[in-house]
């Protein structure tokens, strides 16, 4: 998934918030492509969301 796709799934989360989560190490794991773009595996994203739901 691209960053815009992740943000669309999170409905209302800003790009800055996503990158802040990355800085803090609390966001989903990403794969950085050679061109600098970030990708998130859907399975990793779903697992990350489930962790957040359990914590809440």
MDTraj code that builds the backbone (N, CA, C; nanometers):
import mdtraj as md
import numpy as np

residues = "UNK UNK UNK UNK UNK UNK UNK UNK UNK UNK UNK UNK UNK UNK UNK UNK UNK UNK UNK UNK UNK UNK UNK UNK UNK UNK UNK UNK UNK UNK UNK UNK UNK UNK UNK UNK UNK UNK UNK UNK UNK UNK UNK UNK UNK UNK UNK UNK UNK UNK UNK UNK UNK UNK UNK UNK".split()
xyz = np.array([
    [0.0842, -0.1168, 0.0000],
    [0.0000, 0.0000, 0.0000],
    [0.0890, 0.1236, 0.0000],
    [0.0479, 0.2247, -0.0709],
    [0.1202, 0.3508, -0.0691],
    [0.0777, 0.4300, 0.0540],
    [0.1504, 0.5348, 0.0856],
    [0.1152, 0.6190, 0.2000],
    [-0.0246, 0.6793, 0.1803],
    [-0.0594, 0.7334, 0.0619],
    [-0.1960, 0.7844, 0.0447],
    [-0.3036, 0.6769, 0.0642],
    [-0.2749, 0.5533, 0.0249],
    [-0.3713, 0.4449, 0.0464],
    [-0.3876, 0.4154, 0.1958],
    [-0.2784, 0.4175, 0.2698],
    [-0.2843, 0.3963, 0.4143],
    [-0.3658, 0.5080, 0.4784],
    [-0.3391, 0.6319, 0.4390],
    [-0.4114, 0.7455, 0.4959],
    [-0.5603, 0.7394, 0.4628],
    [-0.5946, 0.6931, 0.3441],
    [-0.7349, 0.6781, 0.3062],
    [-0.8031, 0.5734, 0.3950],
    [-0.7323, 0.4672, 0.4263],
    [-0.7870, 0.3636, 0.5147],
    [-0.8074, 0.4176, 0.6562],
    [-0.7207, 0.5087, 0.6984],
    [-0.7287, 0.5643, 0.8333],
    [-0.8246, 0.6821, 0.8431],
    [-0.8802, 0.7251, 0.7343],
    [-0.9843, 0.8286, 0.7280],
    [-0.9589, 0.9477, 0.8210],
    [-0.8955, 1.0470, 0.7681],
    [-0.8766, 1.1712, 0.8427],
    [-0.7394, 1.1872, 0.9059],
    [-0.6565, 1.0856, 0.8980],
    [-0.5215, 1.0970, 0.9519],
    [-0.4349, 1.1717, 0.8511],
    [-0.3611, 1.2696, 0.9002],
    [-0.2785, 1.3500, 0.8100],
    [-0.1484, 1.2785, 0.7761],
    [-0.0884, 1.3210, 0.6670],
    [0.0413, 1.2679, 0.6252],
    [0.1457, 1.2956, 0.7334],
    [0.1383, 1.4126, 0.7933],
    [0.2337, 1.4499, 0.8972],
    [0.2233, 1.3557, 1.0176],
    [0.1010, 1.3186, 1.0539],
    [0.0813, 1.2253, 1.1646],
    [0.1443, 1.0915, 1.1321],
    [0.1263, 1.0425, 1.0097],
    [0.1856, 0.9156, 0.9687],
    [0.3378, 0.9206, 0.9828],
    [0.3987, 1.0281, 0.9350],
    [0.5445, 1.0388, 0.9430],
    [0.5913, 1.0579, 1.0873],
    [0.5105, 1.1206, 1.1687],
    [0.5435, 1.1352, 1.3107],
    [0.5426, 0.9979, 1.3782],
    [0.4416, 0.9155, 1.3449],
    [0.4378, 0.7790, 1.3975],
    [0.5642, 0.7042, 1.3588],
    [0.6117, 0.7267, 1.2354],
    [0.7362, 0.6609, 1.1906],
    [0.8538, 0.7068, 1.2747],
    [0.8606, 0.8377, 1.3012],
    [0.9694, 0.8917, 1.3825],
    [0.9694, 0.8306, 1.5219],
    [0.8511, 0.8119, 1.5776],
    [0.8377, 0.7587, 1.7127],
    [0.8459, 0.6065, 1.7178],
    [0.8411, 0.5424, 1.6012],
    [0.8459, 0.3972, 1.5963],
    [0.7142, 0.3305, 1.6315],
    [0.6035, 0.4043, 1.6248],
    [0.4736, 0.3487, 1.6605],
    [0.3856, 0.3188, 1.5389],
    [0.4298, 0.3555, 1.4222],
    [0.3522, 0.3313, 1.3009],
    [0.3769, 0.1922, 1.2458],
    [0.3046, 0.1581, 1.1392],
    [0.3278, 0.0279, 1.0762],
    [0.4655, 0.0228, 1.0108],
    [0.5210, -0.0962, 1.0028],
    [0.6510, -0.1144, 0.9370],
    [0.6370, -0.0838, 0.7888],
    [0.7387, -0.0191, 0.7338],
    [0.7344, 0.0183, 0.5931],
    [0.8528, -0.0395, 0.5181],
    [0.8373, -0.0471, 0.3888],
    [0.9430, -0.0874, 0.2972],
    [0.9781, 0.0366, 0.2159],
    [1.1044, 0.0748, 0.2171],
    [1.1474, 0.1918, 0.1413],
    [1.2030, 0.1462, 0.0072],
    [1.1431, 0.1943, -0.0995],
    [1.1850, 0.1580, -0.2343],
    [1.3093, 0.2374, -0.2737],
    [1.3831, 0.1924, -0.3759],
    [1.5036, 0.2645, -0.4190],
    [1.4772, 0.4100, -0.4588],
    [1.3555, 0.4411, -0.5031],
    [1.3246, 0.5791, -0.5405],
    [1.2823, 0.6635, -0.4205],
    [1.2852, 0.6056, -0.2998],
    [1.2532, 0.6793, -0.1784],
    [1.1089, 0.6682, -0.1336],
    [1.0228, 0.6113, -0.2165],
    [0.8822, 0.5971, -0.1790],
    [0.8671, 0.4880, -0.0745],
    [0.7637, 0.5010, 0.0081],
    [0.7367, 0.4047, 0.1128],
    [0.6187, 0.3167, 0.0746],
    [0.6245, 0.1921, 0.1148],
    [0.5153, 0.0986, 0.0935],
    [0.4913, 0.0231, 0.2237],
    [0.3663, -0.0115, 0.2473],
    [0.3274, -0.0889, 0.3643],
    [0.2565, -0.2138, 0.3144],
    [0.3015, -0.3306, 0.3575],
    [0.2307, -0.4534, 0.3230],
    [0.0938, -0.4487, 0.3881],
    [-0.0101, -0.4880, 0.3150],
    [-0.1458, -0.4850, 0.3702],
    [-0.1544, -0.5723, 0.4954],
    [-0.0908, -0.6875, 0.4951],
    [-0.0955, -0.7761, 0.6122],
    [-0.0326, -0.7093, 0.7349],
    [0.0753, -0.6356, 0.7141],
    [0.1403, -0.5628, 0.8243],
    [0.0486, -0.4517, 0.8739],
    [-0.0171, -0.3825, 0.7813],
    [-0.1088, -0.2742, 0.8176],
    [-0.2257, -0.3280, 0.8999],
    [-0.2844, -0.4390, 0.8556],
    [-0.3981, -0.4977, 0.9273],
    [-0.3554, -0.5424, 1.0666],
    [-0.2391, -0.6051, 1.0779],
    [-0.1883, -0.6479, 1.2084],
    [-0.1641, -0.5276, 1.2988],
    [-0.1112, -0.4199, 1.2432],
    [-0.0847, -0.2975, 1.3197],
    [-0.2165, -0.2386, 1.3702],
    [-0.3195, -0.2367, 1.2844],
    [-0.4510, -0.1862, 1.3268],
    [-0.5084, -0.2717, 1.4392],
    [-0.4951, -0.4026, 1.4289],
    [-0.5468, -0.4909, 1.5317],
    [-0.4763, -0.4680, 1.6643],
    [-0.3466, -0.4419, 1.6613],
    [-0.2727, -0.4101, 1.7836],
    [-0.3261, -0.2828, 1.8467],
    [-0.3555, -0.1829, 1.7641],
    [-0.4093, -0.0569, 1.8161],
    [-0.5476, -0.0773, 1.8779],
    [-0.6299, -0.1616, 1.8154],
    [-0.7644, -0.1883, 1.8695],
    [-0.7557, -0.2592, 2.0031],
    [-0.6647, -0.3558, 2.0145],
    [-0.6487, -0.4278, 2.1403],
    [-0.5980, -0.3366, 2.2512],
    [-0.5120, -0.2418, 2.2156],
    [-0.4584, -0.1492, 2.3150],
    [-0.5633, -0.0500, 2.3628],
    [-0.6610, -0.0217, 2.2775],
    [-0.7664, 0.0750, 2.3134],
    [-0.8697, 0.0072, 2.3943],
])
top = md.Topology()
chain = top.add_chain()
for i, resn in enumerate(residues, 1):
    res = top.add_residue(resn, chain, resSeq=i)
    for name in ("N", "CA", "C"):
        top.add_atom(name, md.element.get_by_symbol(name[0]), res)
traj = md.Trajectory(xyz[None], top)
